Amino acid sequence: MMSTLATSALPFIKLNAAPMKNSNLKGNVNHAVCAWTMGHLSLDELCKAIKKIGFNAIDLVGPKDWHILQANEVECSMCNGAEVSLEKGFNNTAYHGQLVKNYTKIIPLVAKAGYKNLICFSGNRDGMDDETGLQNSVEGLKKIIGLAEKHNVTLVMELLNSRVDHPDYMCDKTAWGVELCKRLGSENFKLLYDIYHMQIDEGDLIRTIKNNHQYIAHYHTAGNPGRNEINDSQEINYPAVVKAIVSTGFKGYVCQEFMPKAAEKLASLEEAIQICDV
């Protein structure tokens, strides 16, 4: 699977995540969008579209497509390509061999490209209790965290809800993820706090963010219920949540990961960026 991945021969251009010169964005939030949510566009088309909106970062792009981002001078705000699957993660020792092999290969590529964040997943419980999952995750992640530290790459485990979208996923509560961060004790392992997912499984978003912000490297958005637009058609008060994120001194990315229902999907994306541009 991983042997076909290659980085581009293009030199990487390090970008400032501040708003682009032609942007009317305020500059308090580093905005991004997940590539998969705009599947009606090619990656090249998406790069050009987001720059017209006024930001320049895209999530969940792997090594084989980084050259497209680089050609457009767009940042990869969250890399992927090392994971096995959402369901098969670090909480299960059966997958450690493949995961260690994959991450050992991809971490140096992320660093060489000039990127910072690389996603990872806990995997499903499959009957496993939380403590065993924590112990197994520590065991597996310790095999690669030194390499991540050496290359200044942050491994970022995503919090996902297990009630609606990802039944049986283990890292479905902030407290579990924070405990894993504490046990690893590395600044190169943090959490991806998905606001949509945590609204479903926990609620109490602002208090949780303020109390645990030091363990969070990245944020995702979507409207609840439905995982669609983040406007007033859904229940999460995104301006308030993003203001709380900014108040913690957060300098990473707030990334849009909603599935647009509207026919004009880019208009929905532009609206979401404005909603979160506090």
Buried (B, 14 or more C-beta within 10 A) or exposed (E): EBEEBEBBEEEBEEBEBEBBEEBEBEEBBBBBBBBEBBEEBEBBEBBEBBBEBBBBBBBBBBBEBBBBBBEBBBBBBBBBBBBBEBBBBBBBEEBBEBBBBBBBBBBBBBBEBBBBBBBBBBBBBEEBEBEBBBBBBBEBBBBBBEBBBEBEBBBBBBBBBBEBBBEEBBBBBBEBBBBBBEBBEBEBBBBBBBBBBBBBBBEEBBEBBEEBBEBBBBBBBBBBEBBBBBBEEBEBBBBEBBBBBBEBEBEBBBBBBBBBEBEEBBEBBBBBBBBBBB
